[in-house]
Amino acid sequence: MSTALALDHLGLCARDPAPLWAVWEGLGFALSPVAQQSGRRTPDGPVEPFGSANRCAFLRHGYVELLGILDPALFANGVDRFVARHDGAHILALGIGDAEGNLARLRRGGLDIPGIAWLQRPVEAGGPIARFARLPFPDAPEGRVQLVQHLTPELVWDPRWMGHRNGADALETAILAVANPAETTARLARLAGVAAEPDPLAGFRLRLPGAPGAAGPNSPRMETRIRVLPPEALPRALPGVAAPCLPFMAGMVIRTTDKGASARALLRHLPLREAPDGVMVPPEQAGGCAVVFA
């Protein structure tokens, strides 16, 4: 199918990733090993090492990427530009099963995409190389908004890195605050190839239909969502959260295996807040992006 199937991942960025990684481990996530990225700057360019590196919290459905600059002397793959705005979420990736088919769809729609952007990284030091095919929306003001096809999903969704003490199981919803929800939603709908609808609060939402294996080799078919809200509606979805600037990838909802019970017990020392979807860790305690455990 040449449309987006599911919310694949959100990416948080920090200039120095080590404190970010420590914060997320403190939230009860088991993180994958440090992996320095490499790739092609242009579709036909050579593969070269990047200065960016990540660790990830892989869930049964989707994941959260925690990205920073490991080697400032090398190409930072956009992380330097993102953190110049603020630390926090700057990457929104939607899962696809056919990169070539989606590229053809977007080009038929008049979108100027030069080609598939290839990315690769070792899953751990000395380990096998995971490979990805990406279709970023050109110059999206929201950040790196892209379609992604995992070419080696079995390498990254490794059971060794999926035993989360907080019960996290699935990345269910991404919440954005923007100045013009209609404009952002039109951009996201065009990229995804799915229709938008009004959000129950304000603004709009995209509902991605899901498919078995769409966001992990053993992920079930489940609906995932992107909510695009005006800033005045943001506190009704994420209590107490205000946008430091617009556009702002403000938060995420992570479905748990126990309706948030493990997260509540584990994180009771933090200033948790009650949100409509569950218990929320505010952005200042989670690397710049609110995390709701549902």
Secondary structure, 3 states (H helix, E strand, C coil): CCCCCEEEEEEEEECCHHHHHHHHHHCCCCCCCCEEEEECCCCCCCCEEEEEEEEEEECCECEEEEEEECCCCCCCCCHHHHHHHCCEEEEEEEECCCHHHHHHHHHHCCCCCCCCEEEEEECCCCCCEEEEEEEECCCCCCCEEEEEEECCHHHHCCHHHCCCCCCEEEEEEEEEECCCHHHHHHHHHHHHCCCEEECCCCCEEEEECCCCCCCCCCCCCCCEEEEEECHHHHHHHCCCCCCCCCCEEEEEEEEECCCCHHHHHHCCCCCCEEECCEEEECHHHCCCCEEEEC
